[in-house]
């Protein structure tokens, strides 16, 4: 692995919009954090490390519950952006019960963070790496994390008898490739499932400005295999709930938030793996 300097933001910014599921106005502030504090959530005087959140991926998003009873939903895109641009220390302050959906992708978050810029410490740092294989599965879906010197994702989705069909995204993840190939990928749904989603209370804030709707006509895609790319971006955000994204090769077939979070739980509990923390002095 290549060591690098630990990163936080050079300033802070606030994102405003609406929640894709609630349809309610929402906002979030992201700020610099002290070196070594990691990714934390702030609720008034309370702070929680990201790994203290209890995640729930059953509602077509990633919802978080914190030890003090605080809750916030649709966290995956801002967490994905943090992981994708390589932030190690940051403070997230939710200003509503659901994170704003913005344009349906992590790109507005990642682009703003990149525009603000980063402050790097003088300390050489190697992100934690997976030391042993780790697996999660559910029915025909599985997610594997394999030891590797680099971070990469291969994500395959399969929507038979739909315009999506089978897609695969295979990418070595760096801040540059993340910005080009993963961050622009939007959350998506089939036109045929919209009525059912609305009836179940999902997508009340959704529209063609923040959702890639796939129907009879082929939409204009932002990136190749955009649906699979969005799933890969979601995976990075969900993995950050372990406290960091372990350097590994991730291979996922027919995944989703619930499967991602099963792997996160195994990483956090150290069931089948050990994590190598390596740090070298200048």
N, C-alpha and C positions, 0 to 999 in steps of 0.2 A: 504494500500500500504506500501511497505517496502522502507524506505528512504535509500539513498546511497550517496556516494560522487560524486560531479560533475567531469566529465572526459574530458581531452584533450589528445592529443598525446604527447609522450615523445620525439619525433623527427619528421623529415619529410622524405618523399620519393616521387619519381617520377615514374609514370607508363607510359610506352611507348608501342605503338602497332599501330593498324589501326582502323578506324571507320568502323563498320559493314555495314553501309548504303553507306557512301561515298567511302569507299575503300582507303581513303587517310591516310598517316601517321598521327598519333595524339599522344598527351601526356597530362598528367595532374599531377600537384604537389598537395600534401596534406600536410599541416603543422599544428603545434600547433596553438591555438588561445587563446587570453586572456580570463580569467575566466569571464563568463557571457556574452560574445559576441555572443555565439551561433555558428551556422553553417553559414559561410559567403563565398561568391565568390569574388575573387580578379581579377581585370583587370587593370594592371598598377597601377595607383594611386587611382583607384576607388574600393570601397568595397560595396557589397550589401548583406544584410541578405538574407537567402535562401527564406524567405517568400515574398520578393520583386520581385522574379522572376515571370514572367507571363508564365505559362506552357501551352504546346500544346501536347495533346496525340493522335492526329489524324493520325500520320504517322508511326504507329507500333513502336513507341518509345516515350520518353518524351523529348521534346525540350523546351528550356528555352530562354526567351527574357528578358533583363534587362532594367531598366529605361534609361540607357545611350546609348541604341541601341545595346549593345553586345548580341551575341547569341551563344548558344552551344546546341548540341543535344545528345541524348542517355545518359541522366544523371542518369537514374534509378538505374543502378547497383552500382555505387559508392555511391549514396545516400542510397541505401539499406544496403550496407556494414557499412556505418556510423551509421545508425539506429540500425543495427543488433548487432554490437559490443558494443553499448552503449556510443558512443561519444556525448558529449553535446556541446563542443566547438571545432571547426576545421575551417581551412582556405583552401579553394579549389581554385587553380589557373589553369584554363584551358589553355593549350598550343596548342590549335587547335580548329577547329570548331565543332568537335565531340569527345566525350570521347572514349578512346580506348576500344574495345570490350574484349580484353584479351582472355580468353577461353570460353566466352559466358555466364559466371556466375559471381556473385559477389565475389566468393571465392578468387581470387587473390588479390582483394582489401582488403577484410576482413582479410585474412591471413597475409598480409604485415602489416596492422595496428596492429594486435595482436602481431606480431613479434617485431615491434618497441616498443610496450608497451605504457602504459598510465600514465599520471600524474593526481593525484586526489587532489582536494582541501580539506581543513579541514572542509568544510561546509557541513552539512547534507542537502540533496536535494531530493525532491520527484518530479518525472516527472509529468507534468500536466495530469490530468485525465478527461475523459469525464463525465459530470454531468447529461446529458439528452440524450435520444436516438436520433440518426441522421441517415437519409436515403438518398440514391441516387438511381435512377433507369432510365433505358432506354429500352423500349420494354420489352423483356423477361429477361433482365439482372437487377440485383439489388445488392446493397451493403448497409449493415446495420452496424452501430457502436453502441454498447450497453454499458452502464456504467458497469464497472468491476474494481475490485481491482488489476487485473493482465492483462497483454497484451497477447491476443491470436488471432489466425486467423483460420477460417474455410473457405476454398476456394474450390469451385466446378466448374469444367470445363466440357463442353459437346461438343464433336466433333462427331456428329452422322455420321455413315457410313464412319468412318476413323479408322485407327489402334489405335488412342488415346482413342476414346470412351468417357466414363464418368470417371473422376478421382476426388478424394477429398483429400485435405491435411488439417488435423486438428492438430494444434500445439499450445502449450503454448510457447510463445516466450521469451527466455532468451538468453544472449550471447552464452551460451553453446549449446542450441538446435538450435539456428540460424546457428552456424558453422557446426553442424552435419547434419541438415536436410534441410535447406533452401539455404545457401550460395553455396553449390556445384551444385545446379540445374541450368541447362543451358537454354538459349533461344532456342526455338524450332520452326520448321516449318514442314509442310507436303511436302514430295517429289513432290507431284502432283501440288503444288502451286509455286514451285521455278521459273518456266519460267514466270509466271504472275508477281511475285514480281520483278524479274530483269527487266522486260519490263516497270514496273512502276517506276524504279529507286531506288528500295529498295534492300538491301542485296548485294551491289556490293563488299563488303569486306567479305562476308560470305563464309565459307568453313566448312568442317567436323571437323576442329580443334576448331571452335568457335560456331557451331550451332549443336543442336541435330536434325538430319534429320530423319523423321519418314516415312518410306515407307512400302513396302510389308514385309520386314524382320524386326523382332523386334530388335531394337538397344540395346546396352549395357547401361542400366540406371545406374546413379551414386547413386541415392536415390530412395526410393519408391515413386510412384506417382510423378515422376520428373517434368512433365509438370505442374501439379497443384502446386507443390512446387515452381516452377519458378514464376508462377503468384503471389503466396503469397509473395515471395521475392520482386517482382516488386511493390506490393502494399505498402510494408513498405517504399521503396524508394520514391514512389510518396507521401505518407502521410507526409514525412519529409518536403515537400514543404509548409506545414502549418506553419513551423518554429520549429516543434517538432512533434513527433508521440504521440498523446494522448493515455494514457493508457485506453484500452477499449477491448471489445470483437468484432471482426470484422467478419462478415459473408458475403461472396460474392458468387454469382451465375452467371456464364458466364460473368465475368468481363473483364476489360482491362483498358489501361491507361486512356482513355477518361472518363470512369465511375469513376475510382479512383480520377481523378482530379475534377470531379463534387463534390465529397464528400469533397475534400480539400478546394474547394471554399466555401462550406457551413461552414466548420470549421473556415476558415479565416474571413468570414463575420458574424459569430455568428448568423446565421439565426434561427436555431432550438435548439441551445444548448448554454450552458455557460461552460467555462473552469475554473476549480478550480486550482489556483496556490497556492501550499502549501509549506512552507519552515519552517524548524525548526532549532533552534540554537543548537550547541553542548552543 
